[in-house]
Amino acid sequence: MVDFDRAEITKVAEQVAAEVGLGRQLISLEIDERSPLSRIAVRSIDPIEITVEGGAFEDLRRIRQLSPVRVVDGLGLHLLQIHDRLDPAFGAPPLDADLPLAHRVAWEVYAMGRLARLGHRSQRQRRLYHFRNRHGFTDAADAAFDRLWDGQDLCWADITSLSDQVRESGQVVG
């Protein structure tokens, strides 16, 4: 359904992998070009295997065309989270199926903030709105978002603690 260019996807994937610190890793991408859905899932982190439904890489303004920007968005998020999972200092988040939605959203904010600092589009406002939907439309939620978005060297405990604090009390400590 989508006109994909294998060479272009490979080039973008290699660039993003190198930028996030996974340049030496073998990464397998399985893309279902027949699917208009836009899901991306990590099947394995050792070895790295990612499945992609075709709509995830589709240009939203030119149907059935590849969007290198959406390749960066989708792969960048997942590759950063894989990098986190491979780092013992990060901690051990549960498997994706077991992640509470609020924690997943908080981790996505942390990953996308780092992707933005690498020079890629950020969609900060979209991420902020999504974060607010799970953590509240409050000043405390906005402060937690900013800490995650601007965060460096956070670990899983930092991310979940921020998420839980703002959800439970509406306050962010520290």
C-alpha positions in Angstrom: 0.0 0.0 0.0 2.9 2.4 0.6 5.8 3.0 -1.9 8.8 2.2 0.3 12.4 2.6 -0.6 14.4 0.0 1.2 17.7 2.0 0.6 16.2 5.2 2.1 14.8 3.4 5.1 18.1 1.6 5.7 20.0 4.9 5.4 17.7 6.7 7.9 17.7 3.7 10.3 21.5 3.5 10.3 21.8 7.2 10.9 19.4 7.2 13.8 21.0 4.1 15.3 24.4 5.7 15.2 23.1 8.9 16.8 21.5 7.1 19.7 24.5 4.9 20.4 23.4 1.7 18.7 25.5 2.1 15.5 27.4 -1.2 16.1 24.2 -3.2 16.7 22.6 -5.4 14.1 19.0 -4.2 13.7 16.3 -6.2 11.9 13.3 -4.3 10.6 10.3 -6.2 9.4 7.9 -3.9 7.6 4.4 -4.9 6.6 3.8 -2.6 3.6 0.3 -3.9 3.2 -0.9 -2.4 6.5 -2.2 1.1 6.7 -1.9 1.0 10.5 1.0 2.8 12.2 2.1 0.5 15.0 5.8 -0.1 15.7 6.8 -2.8 18.2 10.1 -4.1 19.5 10.0 -7.9 19.2 13.5 -8.4 20.7 16.4 -6.4 22.1 19.0 -9.1 21.8 19.2 -9.2 18.8 17.3 -6.0 18.0 14.2 -6.9 16.1 11.5 -4.3 15.3 8.2 -4.8 13.4 6.6 -1.9 11.6 3.2 -1.5 10.1 3.3 0.4 6.9 1.3 3.4 8.0 4.0 4.3 10.6 6.4 5.4 7.8 3.8 7.0 5.5 3.8 10.7 4.7 0.6 12.1 6.1 0.4 14.7 3.4 1.2 12.4 0.4 -0.6 9.2 0.9 1.3 6.0 0.0 4.7 7.8 0.0 7.6 7.2 2.4 8.3 9.9 5.0 11.9 9.9 6.2 10.8 12.2 9.1 8.3 9.6 10.3 11.0 6.9 10.0 13.2 9.0 12.3 10.3 9.7 14.7 9.2 6.0 15.0 12.6 4.4 15.0 14.2 7.1 17.1 11.8 6.6 19.9 12.1 2.8 19.9 15.9 2.8 19.5 16.3 5.2 22.4 14.2 3.0 24.6 16.2 -0.1 23.4 19.4 1.8 24.3 17.9 2.5 27.8 16.9 -1.2 28.2 20.5 -2.3 27.3 22.1 0.1 29.8 22.3 -1.6 33.3 22.4 1.8 34.9 19.0 2.7 33.5 17.2 -0.1 35.4 14.8 -2.7 34.3 11.5 -1.4 33.0 8.8 -4.1 32.6 8.0 -5.5 29.2 6.0 -3.2 27.0 2.8 -5.2 27.5 3.2 -4.8 31.3 4.0 -1.0 31.3 1.4 1.2 32.9 0.3 3.7 30.3 1.3 6.7 32.4 4.9 5.3 32.7 5.0 4.5 29.0 4.0 8.1 28.2 6.6 9.5 30.6 9.3 7.4 29.1 8.3 8.5 25.6 8.6 12.1 26.7 12.1 11.4 28.0 13.1 9.6 24.7 11.6 12.3 22.4 13.3 15.1 24.3 16.6 13.4 23.7 15.7 12.9 20.0 14.9 16.6 19.7 18.3 17.5 21.2 19.9 15.4 18.4 18.4 17.8 16.0 15.2 16.0 14.9 11.7 17.4 15.0 10.3 17.3 18.4 6.5 17.6 18.3 6.9 19.0 21.8 3.4 20.3 22.0 1.9 17.0 20.9 3.9 15.2 23.5 2.9 17.7 26.2 -0.8 17.3 25.4 -0.4 13.5 25.5 1.5 13.7 28.8 -1.2 16.0 30.3 -3.9 13.5 29.3 -2.3 10.9 31.5 -0.9 13.1 34.3 -3.3 16.1 34.5 -3.6 19.6 33.1 -1.7 21.2 36.0 1.4 23.2 36.6 2.8 20.2 38.4 2.3 18.0 35.4 3.9 20.7 33.2 6.9 20.8 35.5 7.3 17.0 35.4 7.0 17.1 31.6 9.8 19.7 31.5 12.1 17.6 33.7 11.5 14.6 31.5 11.9 16.5 28.2 15.1 18.2 29.3 16.3 15.2 31.3 19.7 13.6 30.8 20.9 10.4 32.3 17.6 9.6 34.0 17.0 6.1 35.1 13.8 4.1 35.1 13.2 4.9 38.8 13.5 8.6 38.1 10.9 8.4 35.3 8.4 6.4 37.2 8.8 8.4 40.3 8.1 11.7 38.5 5.1 10.1 36.8 3.7 8.7 40.0 4.3 11.8 42.1 2.4 14.1 39.7 -0.4 11.6 39.2 -0.9 10.9 42.9 -0.5 14.3 44.4 -0.4 16.8 41.6 2.9 17.9 43.0 6.5 17.3 41.7 9.1 16.9 44.4 12.6 18.4 43.7 
